[in-house]
């Protein structure tokens, strides 16, 4: 509970500093502070629900949390467009300050520690290995998109993979690991966190590419393009508690698998887009994707916490969020790499990094890349689906009964 509240405090302070930043490097540094606060909040939120909600009701509880995410996404789209239109970029960060302050007040006022605290050392070596390894892998993927696979790129990739391998060795030996890999000995929990990784790897960059399609290829304004996607978030918010209740009653295997399948259908629709496609197709795909997310997240979170020991709720929640965030970060690099396979490298960054409106020739190239990216995203969803299906009947009972 304390770390959750500290996270709100750090996030709020980081947001204020971002709004006051006087240079680009300062903004990047303060975004790191903001990210640390956000990590503390997201990593501990799942553990708090597991500590306070009976096992038979956790799916519905995670579904209610998904409403908050959906409402936040909608408000972010709408308010973000209005703020950028009528104010400036600093207001994007300043608006987080009162919101964070309210969250901190509510946490301090309403949350109480329910488990005995265990003193542990911070795993600084593990943190350094994870950060450096991911950085090198992401740099290698980004370099491949821009300049091709060179000897330098290969060295970065090899170095990153080696550091991540050392991380696994180190985490198995240290007394207080950053990532408690011992939790992965439970087959259902292992399948759940890996499914979350592959779902994030496949899904997080999709909305970015769809926004680029609506703005660059179809000429919509940023605000109107975002509005096309809003109904998907709204519908997902309504469905999430129902999907969570289904997970409570029937186990997590069915809603997780259904959610991944629906997302794959949505991505196929995105892959079929042309320059003459109706914008309604994008809206329909967004609705299907929103429902898919609503089925996946509450049920998958419930499965993770149902199969974690009570004394390790925080570790399990942190492991889930870490792998999800790793998938999210890598999703953008992998999607851009897949999308750029059919695009001349000279045009790749012009297309994907901010061109407001594409020429017909570049728009056609973009569609080729979009299809490649969507097909790669579907392959990751298939991997997540395969993991969810191996849970079997035992996994469904575990997730439903805790």
Residue pairs with C-beta under 8 A, 6 or more apart in sequence:
1 44
1 48
1 107
1 111
1 112
1 113
1 114
2 113
3 40
3 44
3 314
4 40
4 41
4 44
4 45
4 48
4 107
4 111
5 104
5 107
5 108
5 111
6 37
6 40
7 36
7 37
7 38
7 39
7 40
7 41
7 44
8 37
8 41
8 100
8 103
8 104
8 107
9 37
9 100
9 104
10 33
10 34
10 36
10 37
10 40
11 34
11 37
11 38
11 40
11 41
11 96
11 100
12 37
12 96
12 97
12 100
12 101
12 103
12 104
13 33
13 37
14 30
14 31
14 32
14 33
14 34
14 35
14 36
14 37
15 34
15 93
15 94
15 96
15 97
15 100
16 93
16 94
16 97
17 26
17 30
17 33
17 34
18 27
18 30
18 31
18 34
18 93
19 90
19 91
19 92
19 93
19 94
19 97
20 90
21 27
21 30
34 93
37 100
39 321
39 325
41 103
42 321
42 325
43 314
43 317
43 318
43 321
43 322
44 314
44 317
44 318
45 65
45 317
46 62
46 301
46 304
46 305
46 313
46 316
46 317
46 320
46 321
47 305
47 313
47 314
47 316
47 317
47 318
48 111
49 58
49 61
49 62
49 65
49 305
50 58
50 305
50 308
50 310
50 313
50 317
51 114
51 115
51 310
51 313
52 114
53 61
54 402
55 306
55 401
55 402
56 248
56 400
56 401
56 402
57 248
58 244
58 248
58 301
58 302
58 305
58 306
58 402
59 243
59 244
59 245
59 246
59 247
59 248
59 252
59 255
59 298
59 299
59 302
59 399
60 241
60 244
60 245
60 248
60 298
61 244
62 240
62 244
62 297
62 298
62 299
62 301
62 302
63 240
63 241
63 242
63 243
63 244
63 245
63 294
63 298
64 240
64 241
64 244
65 298
66 236
66 237
66 240
66 241
66 244
66 293
66 294
66 297
66 298
67 237
67 240
67 241
69 237
69 297
70 233
70 234
70 236
70 237
70 240
70 290
70 294
71 237
73 233
74 230
74 233
74 234
74 237
77 226
77 227
77 229
77 230
77 233
78 226
78 227
78 230
79 95
80 92
80 226
81 222
81 223
81 226
83 91
83 92
83 95
84 92
84 222
85 223
115 310
115 311
115 313
118 311
120 175
120 176
121 175
121 176
122 176
123 171
123 174
123 176
123 177
123 178
125 170
125 174
126 167
126 170
126 171
126 174
126 177
126 178
126 179
127 178
129 163
129 164
129 166
129 167
129 170
130 164
130 167
130 178
130 179
130 322
132 160
132 163
133 160
133 161
133 162
133 163
133 164
133 166
133 167
134 160
134 164
134 326
134 329
134 330
135 160
136 156
136 157
136 159
136 160
136 163
137 156
137 157
137 160
137 161
137 164
137 330
138 160
138 329
138 330
138 333
139 156
139 160
140 153
140 154
140 156
140 157
140 160
141 157
141 330
141 333
141 334
141 336
141 337
142 333
142 336
143 150
143 152
143 153
143 156
144 153
144 337
145 333
145 336
145 337
145 340
145 345
145 348
145 349
146 345
146 348
146 349
147 153
147 345
148 345
167 179
168 181
170 177
171 177
171 178
171 179
171 180
171 181
172 181
179 318
179 319
179 322
180 312
180 315
180 316
180 319
183 189
183 190
183 308
183 312
183 315
183 316
183 319
184 190
184 193
186 307
186 308
187 390
187 391
187 395
188 303
188 306
188 307
188 391
188 394
188 395
188 398
188 399
189 303
189 304
189 307
189 308
189 316
191 387
191 388
191 390
191 391
191 395
192 252
192 300
192 303
192 304
192 307
192 320
192 387
192 391
193 304
193 319
193 320
193 323
194 323
194 384
194 387
195 256
195 260
195 300
195 384
195 385
195 387
195 388
196 300
196 304
196 320
196 323
196 324
196 327
196 384
197 323
197 324
197 326
197 327
197 384
198 327
198 380
198 381
198 383
198 384
198 387
199 260
199 263
199 296
199 300
199 324
199 327
199 380
199 381
199 384
200 323
200 324
200 325
200 326
200 327
200 328
200 331
201 327
201 328
201 330
201 331
201 334
201 380
202 263
202 267
202 331
202 376
202 377
202 378
202 379
202 380
202 381
202 384
203 263
203 289
203 293
203 331
203 377
203 380
203 381
204 327
204 328
204 331
204 332
205 331
205 332
205 334
205 335
205 336
205 373
205 377
206 267
206 270
206 289
206 335
206 373
206 374
206 377
207 229
208 332
208 335
209 270
209 335
209 339
209 370
209 373
209 374
210 229
210 270
210 282
210 285
210 286
211 222
211 225
211 226
211 229
212 351
212 352
212 366
213 270
213 273
213 282
213 366
213 367
213 370
214 220
214 224
214 225
214 228
214 279
214 282
215 221
215 222
215 225
215 356
215 357
216 351
216 355
216 356
216 357
216 358
216 362
216 363
216 366
217 275
217 358
217 363
217 366
217 367
218 225
218 275
218 279
219 357
220 228
220 279
228 279
228 282
228 283
228 286
229 282
229 283
229 286
231 283
231 286
231 287
231 290
232 283
232 286
232 287
232 288
232 289
232 290
233 290
234 290
235 287
235 290
235 291
235 294
236 290
236 291
236 293
236 294
237 294
238 294
239 290
239 291
239 294
239 295
240 294
240 297
240 298
241 298
243 255
243 259
243 294
243 295
243 298
243 299
244 298
244 299
244 302
246 254
246 255
246 295
246 299
247 255
247 256
247 298
247 299
247 302
247 303
247 399
247 400
248 302
248 400
249 400
250 396
250 400
251 395
251 396
251 397
251 398
251 399
251 400
252 299
252 300
252 302
252 303
252 306
252 388
252 391
252 395
252 396
252 399
252 400
253 388
253 389
253 391
253 392
253 395
253 396
253 399
254 299
254 396
255 295
255 296
255 298
255 299
256 295
256 296
256 299
256 300
256 303
256 388
257 385
257 388
257 389
258 292
258 295
259 291
259 292
259 293
259 294
259 295
259 296
259 297
259 299
260 292
260 296
260 381
260 384
260 385
260 388
261 292
261 385
262 288
262 289
262 291
262 292
262 295
263 288
263 289
263 292
263 293
263 296
263 381
264 378
264 381
264 382
264 385
265 288
265 292
266 285
266 286
266 288
266 289
266 292
267 285
267 289
267 374
267 377
267 378
267 381
268 374
268 378
269 281
269 284
269 285
269 288
270 282
270 285
270 370
270 374
271 370
271 371
271 374
271 375
271 378
272 281
273 281
273 282
273 367
273 370
274 367
275 360
275 363
275 364
275 367
299 399
300 388
301 320
302 399
303 391
303 395
303 398
303 399
304 316
304 317
304 320
305 313
305 316
305 317
306 398
306 399
306 400
306 401
306 402
307 398
307 399
308 315
308 316
308 317
331 377
334 376
335 373
335 376
335 377
336 348
336 352
336 373
338 369
338 372
338 373
338 375
338 376
339 348
339 352
339 366
339 369
339 370
339 372
339 373
340 348
340 352
340 369
341 369
341 372
342 365
342 368
342 369
342 372
343 351
343 365
343 366
343 368
343 369
344 365
347 362
347 365
348 369
350 362
351 358
351 362
351 365
351 366
351 369
355 362
358 366
391 399
